[in-house]
């Protein structure tokens, strides 16, 4: 497999000089992670002020606090990016990590009309991609593919529900797509997500799967949305299609939650309104010469990001260390790859790039889950590392 190549121009937001960017770097010299920010092309370690990403995100004005924090230069972003992919890494030099640490990683599902239809198709195809084309046409005739103006839980949505039930076309995915309650599930445990440049995991039992390009909100423990980043909510379509009760197996696998490259903290120049109008692009490049490209705007989302965050955290469900929330995939790739009507599925070695001008680019290579780097550094290891360094 070819090596991944990461550069600052590719990785950073278009206005990086004005952005408050929060990241994490592994420091071999202290055998632990560091909290970093970008200043003049250098990654600056601010761990003595903010031992965890969570700590910074809990401050009243995280962007201002990050900009004011004193720090120690670790090296240029260019050098650390070069050293991040596992197959070319010098273990004695720093490399970039996922920007999340103690935050629980949650995900919202079925929040876009197109992806909602694909979930219905998965369910009715029972994991068989060959059946998807016919089912897609049948479902499209009944409900169309533009539900962006249909507000979930509204009288109009409930009327559509009654019509679909009457025609025997109702689905549990339509329930969370147009009903009052969002689907929000746990994507990954704290400390388990992987960052840009890492291999992302596909369980070898799956033969029908896809990337899910998403924006990820970072939410403090009091419910404030403090920033955003990019995510790949890797999905095993055949596994979830066999039964929605297999969601955990379809979603929570080694290296299957990719997040990064940095958390962009909200300030005057980047707010939730910017997120609401962000366009995300997806590129898949295979070793077989296959290329897939797509894009979509978060403006097409059926549920507002603030509503999703409020359904995730509040009086009925707390996260003392905050949470990261995937907002739902904007589109599911359906381009035929090997056979006509066979649709899209990954091949090992695929390079997936998820990008947005305001957030940069998240780049991962797809590998078997048991061939990706194993997750061995958890919350207990982080606490011991910080204590040993005198940071707790």
C-alpha positions as CSV (number, residue, x, y, z in Angstrom):
1,X,0.0,0.0,0.0
2,X,1.3,3.5,-0.8
3,X,2.2,5.8,2.1
4,X,-0.1,8.6,3.1
5,X,1.3,12.1,2.5
6,X,0.1,15.0,4.6
7,X,0.9,18.6,4.1
8,X,-0.1,21.8,6.0
9,X,-1.8,23.3,2.9
10,X,-3.9,20.2,2.6
11,X,-4.7,19.8,6.3
12,X,-5.5,23.3,7.5
13,X,-8.6,25.5,7.1
14,X,-8.3,28.2,4.4
15,X,-8.2,30.9,7.0
16,X,-5.9,29.0,9.4
17,X,-4.0,32.1,10.4
18,X,-7.2,33.5,12.0
19,X,-8.5,30.2,13.5
20,X,-8.2,29.0,17.1
21,X,-7.1,25.4,16.4
22,X,-7.0,22.8,19.2
23,X,-5.1,19.6,18.6
24,X,-3.3,16.7,20.3
25,X,0.2,15.3,19.6
26,X,1.9,12.2,20.9
27,X,5.2,13.1,22.6
28,X,7.6,10.1,22.7
29,X,9.9,12.0,25.1
30,X,7.2,12.0,27.8
31,X,5.4,8.9,26.7
32,X,2.1,10.7,26.5
33,X,-0.1,13.1,24.6
34,X,0.2,16.9,24.6
35,X,-2.5,19.6,23.9
36,X,-1.3,21.8,21.1
37,X,-2.3,24.8,19.1
38,X,-0.9,26.2,15.8
39,X,1.1,29.4,15.9
40,X,3.1,30.6,12.8
41,X,3.4,27.1,11.4
42,X,4.6,25.6,14.7
43,X,2.7,23.3,17.0
44,X,2.8,24.7,20.5
45,X,2.4,22.5,23.6
46,X,0.0,24.2,26.1
47,X,-0.5,21.1,28.3
48,X,0.7,22.8,31.4
49,X,-2.2,25.2,31.2
50,X,-4.7,22.7,29.8
51,X,-3.8,19.0,30.6
52,X,-6.6,17.7,28.4
53,X,-8.7,18.8,25.4
54,X,-11.7,18.4,27.7
55,X,-10.2,21.0,30.1
56,X,-9.8,23.6,27.5
57,X,-13.3,23.0,26.1
58,X,-14.8,23.5,29.5
59,X,-13.5,27.1,29.8
60,X,-16.0,30.0,29.3
61,X,-14.2,31.2,26.2
62,X,-12.1,28.4,24.9
63,X,-10.8,30.2,21.8
64,X,-9.5,33.2,23.9
65,X,-8.0,30.9,26.5
66,X,-6.2,28.9,23.9
67,X,-4.8,32.0,22.2
68,X,-3.6,33.3,25.6
69,X,-2.0,30.1,26.9
70,X,1.8,30.0,27.2
71,X,3.5,27.1,25.5
72,X,6.5,25.1,24.3
73,X,7.3,24.6,20.6
74,X,7.2,21.0,19.6
75,X,8.1,21.3,16.0
76,X,6.6,22.5,12.7
77,X,3.2,21.2,11.6
78,X,4.8,20.1,8.4
79,X,7.3,17.8,10.2
80,X,4.7,16.4,12.6
81,X,2.3,15.7,9.8
82,X,5.0,13.9,7.8
83,X,5.6,11.7,10.9
84,X,2.0,10.9,11.6
85,X,1.1,7.9,9.2
86,X,2.1,4.7,11.0
87,X,3.9,3.1,8.1
88,X,6.5,5.9,7.9
89,X,6.7,7.0,11.5
90,X,9.8,7.6,13.5
91,X,8.8,6.5,17.0
92,X,11.2,8.9,18.5
93,X,9.5,12.0,17.0
94,X,6.1,13.5,17.7
95,X,3.0,12.7,15.6
96,X,-0.6,14.1,15.4
97,X,-3.5,12.5,17.3
98,X,-7.2,12.8,17.3
99,X,-8.1,16.2,18.9
100,X,-10.5,14.5,21.3
101,X,-9.6,12.8,24.6
102,X,-12.0,12.5,27.5
103,X,-15.1,13.5,25.5
104,X,-17.5,10.7,24.8
105,X,-18.0,10.2,21.1
106,X,-21.7,10.3,20.1
107,X,-23.4,10.3,16.7
108,X,-26.7,11.4,15.2
109,X,-28.2,9.2,12.5
110,X,-30.7,9.8,9.7
111,X,-30.4,13.5,9.8
112,X,-30.3,14.1,6.0
113,X,-33.0,13.0,3.6
114,X,-30.5,11.3,1.2
115,X,-28.9,9.3,4.0
116,X,-32.3,8.5,5.5
117,X,-33.4,6.9,2.2
118,X,-30.2,4.9,2.2
119,X,-30.9,3.6,5.7
120,X,-34.4,2.5,4.6
121,X,-32.8,0.8,1.6
122,X,-30.2,-1.0,3.8
123,X,-33.0,-2.3,6.1
124,X,-35.1,-3.6,3.2
125,X,-32.2,-5.0,1.3
126,X,-31.2,-7.0,4.4
127,X,-27.5,-6.5,3.7
128,X,-27.7,-7.3,0.0
129,X,-26.3,-4.5,-2.2
130,X,-27.6,-6.1,-5.4
131,X,-31.2,-5.5,-4.2
132,X,-30.6,-1.8,-3.4
133,X,-31.1,-0.4,-6.9
134,X,-34.7,-1.7,-7.2
135,X,-35.6,-0.8,-3.6
136,X,-34.2,2.7,-4.1
137,X,-36.4,3.3,-7.0
138,X,-39.5,2.0,-5.2
139,X,-38.9,4.1,-2.1
140,X,-38.2,7.2,-4.2
141,X,-41.5,6.8,-6.0
142,X,-43.3,6.8,-2.6
143,X,-41.6,9.7,-0.8
144,X,-39.2,11.3,-3.2
145,X,-35.7,12.3,-2.4
146,X,-36.1,15.9,-1.2
147,X,-37.4,16.0,2.3
148,X,-35.2,19.0,3.3
149,X,-38.3,21.2,3.9
150,X,-40.1,18.6,6.0
151,X,-39.6,19.4,9.7
152,X,-39.3,16.3,11.8
153,X,-42.2,15.9,14.2
154,X,-44.4,18.5,12.4
155,X,-48.0,17.8,11.4
156,X,-46.9,17.4,7.8
157,X,-44.3,14.8,8.8
158,X,-46.8,12.9,10.9
159,X,-49.3,12.9,7.9
160,X,-46.6,11.4,5.7
161,X,-45.9,8.8,8.4
162,X,-49.6,7.7,8.3
163,X,-49.5,7.5,4.5
164,X,-46.4,5.3,4.5
165,X,-47.8,3.0,7.2
166,X,-51.0,2.7,5.1
167,X,-48.8,1.6,2.1
168,X,-46.7,-0.8,4.1
169,X,-43.6,1.3,3.5
170,X,-42.9,2.5,7.1
171,X,-39.4,1.9,8.5
172,X,-37.7,2.5,11.9
173,X,-35.3,4.8,10.0
174,X,-38.2,7.0,8.8
175,X,-39.3,7.2,12.4
176,X,-36.1,8.9,13.5
177,X,-35.8,10.7,10.2
178,X,-39.1,12.6,10.3
179,X,-40.4,11.8,13.8
180,X,-39.9,14.0,16.8
181,X,-37.0,12.1,18.4
182,X,-33.5,12.1,16.8
183,X,-31.4,8.9,16.7
184,X,-28.4,9.5,18.9
185,X,-26.0,6.7,19.7
186,X,-22.6,6.1,21.2
187,X,-20.1,5.9,18.3
188,X,-16.9,5.3,20.3
189,X,-15.5,5.4,23.8
190,X,-13.4,8.3,25.1
191,X,-9.8,8.1,24.0
192,X,-10.5,5.7,21.1
193,X,-10.9,7.9,18.1
194,X,-8.1,8.2,15.5
195,X,-6.9,11.4,13.8
196,X,-5.9,12.4,10.3
197,X,-3.2,10.3,8.7
198,X,-4.2,7.2,10.7
199,X,-5.5,4.0,9.2
200,X,-9.3,3.7,9.7
201,X,-10.8,0.4,10.4
202,X,-13.2,-1.9,8.4
203,X,-14.3,-5.1,10.1
204,X,-13.4,-8.0,7.8
205,X,-16.8,-9.6,8.2
206,X,-18.3,-6.7,6.1
207,X,-18.5,-6.8,2.3
208,X,-20.7,-3.7,1.9
209,X,-19.5,-0.6,3.7
210,X,-18.8,3.1,3.1
211,X,-17.3,6.3,4.6
212,X,-19.7,8.7,6.2
213,X,-18.4,12.3,5.9
214,X,-19.7,14.4,8.7
215,X,-19.2,17.6,10.8
216,X,-18.6,16.8,14.4
217,X,-19.7,19.3,17.1
218,X,-17.7,19.6,20.3
219,X,-20.0,20.2,23.3
220,X,-19.0,21.2,26.8
221,X,-20.6,19.5,29.9
222,X,-23.0,22.4,30.3
223,X,-24.4,21.9,26.8
224,X,-22.5,24.8,25.1
225,X,-21.3,24.0,21.6
226,X,-17.7,25.2,21.7
227,X,-16.3,24.2,18.3
228,X,-16.4,21.8,15.4
229,X,-14.2,19.4,13.4
230,X,-14.6,16.8,10.7
231,X,-15.4,13.1,11.1
232,X,-15.7,9.8,9.3
233,X,-18.4,7.7,10.9
234,X,-17.3,4.5,9.1
235,X,-20.3,2.3,8.5
236,X,-20.8,-1.4,7.7
237,X,-24.0,-1.2,5.6
238,X,-24.5,-5.0,5.4
239,X,-24.2,-5.4,9.2
240,X,-26.6,-2.7,10.1
241,X,-28.9,-3.7,7.2
242,X,-29.3,-7.2,8.7
243,X,-30.6,-5.7,11.9
244,X,-30.7,-2.3,13.5
245,X,-29.8,-4.1,16.8
246,X,-26.3,-4.7,15.2
247,X,-25.7,-1.0,15.2
248,X,-22.8,-1.3,17.7
249,X,-21.1,-3.9,15.6
250,X,-21.6,-1.8,12.5
251,X,-20.3,1.4,14.1
252,X,-18.0,0.8,17.0
253,X,-14.9,-1.0,15.8
254,X,-11.2,-0.5,16.2
255,X,-10.1,2.8,14.4
256,X,-13.7,3.2,13.0
257,X,-14.2,6.7,14.5
258,X,-11.9,9.2,12.6
259,X,-11.9,12.8,13.8
260,X,-9.8,15.8,12.9
261,X,-7.5,17.3,12.0
262,X,-8.1,20.0,14.6
263,X,-11.0,21.2,16.7
264,X,-11.8,24.7,15.4
265,X,-13.1,26.6,18.5
266,X,-15.9,29.1,18.1
267,X,-15.0,32.8,18.1
268,X,-16.2,35.9,16.2
269,X,-14.8,34.6,12.9
270,X,-16.2,31.1,13.2
271,X,-19.6,30.3,14.8
272,X,-22.4,27.8,14.7
273,X,-23.9,29.7,11.8
274,X,-20.8,29.0,9.8
275,X,-21.2,25.3,10.6
276,X,-24.8,25.5,9.4
277,X,-23.6,26.6,6.0
278,X,-20.5,24.6,5.6
279,X,-20.0,22.4,2.5
280,X,-18.2,19.1,3.1
281,X,-16.5,17.2,0.3
282,X,-15.6,13.5,0.0
283,X,-13.0,11.9,-2.1
284,X,-12.2,8.2,-2.2
285,X,-9.1,7.0,-4.1
286,X,-8.6,3.3,-4.6
287,X,-5.4,1.4,-5.4
288,X,-7.5,-0.1,-8.3
289,X,-7.8,3.4,-9.9
290,X,-11.3,3.9,-8.7
291,X,-12.2,7.5,-7.7
292,X,-15.4,8.7,-6.1
293,X,-16.2,12.4,-5.4
294,X,-19.1,14.0,-3.7
295,X,-20.2,17.1,-1.7
296,X,-23.1,18.4,0.3
297,X,-24.0,21.3,2.5
298,X,-24.9,21.0,6.1
299,X,-27.7,23.5,5.2
300,X,-29.6,20.4,3.9
301,X,-29.8,18.9,7.4
302,X,-33.3,18.0,8.6
303,X,-32.6,18.8,12.2
304,X,-30.7,21.9,13.3
305,X,-27.3,21.1,14.9
306,X,-28.3,22.9,18.1
307,X,-31.4,20.8,18.4
308,X,-29.3,17.6,18.0
309,X,-26.9,18.8,20.7
310,X,-29.8,19.6,23.0
311,X,-31.3,16.1,22.5
312,X,-27.9,14.6,23.3
313,X,-27.1,16.4,26.6
314,X,-29.3,18.2,29.1
315,X,-31.4,17.5,32.3
316,X,-32.0,13.9,31.3
317,X,-28.5,13.0,30.2
318,X,-25.2,14.5,31.4
319,X,-21.6,14.1,30.2
320,X,-19.2,15.6,32.8
321,X,-16.3,15.6,30.4
322,X,-18.3,16.9,27.5
323,X,-19.1,15.1,24.2
324,X,-18.3,15.1,20.5
325,X,-21.4,14.7,18.3
326,X,-21.3,13.5,14.7
327,X,-24.1,15.4,13.0
328,X,-25.0,12.6,10.5
329,X,-23.8,11.7,7.1
330,X,-24.7,14.1,4.3
331,X,-24.7,11.5,1.6
332,X,-24.0,7.7,1.2
333,X,-21.9,6.8,-1.8
334,X,-23.8,4.6,-4.3
335,X,-21.6,4.8,-7.4
336,X,-21.0,1.4,-8.9
337,X,-17.5,0.2,-8.3
338,X,-17.0,-3.4,-9.6
339,X,-20.3,-4.3,-11.2
340,X,-23.3,-2.5,-12.7
341,X,-25.9,-2.2,-9.9
342,X,-23.4,-3.4,-7.3
343,X,-23.0,0.0,-5.7
344,X,-20.1,1.2,-3.7
345,X,-18.1,-0.6,-1.1
346,X,-14.6,0.0,0.2
347,X,-11.5,-1.9,-0.7
348,X,-8.5,-2.1,1.7
349,X,-6.1,0.7,0.8
350,X,-8.7,3.3,-0.1
351,X,-7.6,6.8,0.8
352,X,-10.6,8.8,2.1
353,X,-10.4,12.6,2.3
354,X,-13.2,14.5,4.0
355,X,-12.7,18.3,3.7
356,X,-14.3,21.7,4.3
357,X,-12.8,25.1,3.7
358,X,-13.4,26.2,7.3
359,X,-12.2,23.0,8.9
360,X,-9.4,21.6,6.8
361,X,-9.1,18.0,5.7
362,X,-9.3,14.6,7.5
363,X,-7.4,12.0,5.5
364,X,-7.4,8.2,6.4
365,X,-6.5,5.0,4.7
366,X,-8.9,2.1,5.1
367,X,-7.5,-1.2,6.5
368,X,-8.9,-4.2,8.4
369,X,-9.7,-3.4,12.0
370,X,-7.2,-6.0,13.2
371,X,-4.5,-4.5,11.0
372,X,-4.9,-0.9,12.3
373,X,-2.9,0.2,15.3
374,X,-4.6,-1.3,18.4
375,X,-6.1,1.0,20.9
376,X,-3.9,0.6,24.0
377,X,-3.8,4.1,25.6
378,X,-7.0,4.7,27.5
379,X,-8.2,7.0,30.2
380,X,-6.3,5.3,33.0
381,X,-3.1,5.6,31.0
382,X,-3.7,9.3,30.4
383,X,-4.3,10.0,34.1
384,X,-1.0,8.1,35.0
385,X,0.9,10.0,32.3
386,X,-0.3,13.4,33.4
387,X,0.4,12.6,37.0
388,X,3.9,11.4,36.3
389,X,4.5,14.7,34.4
390,X,3.2,16.7,37.3
391,X,0.2,18.0,35.4
392,X,-2.5,16.8,37.7
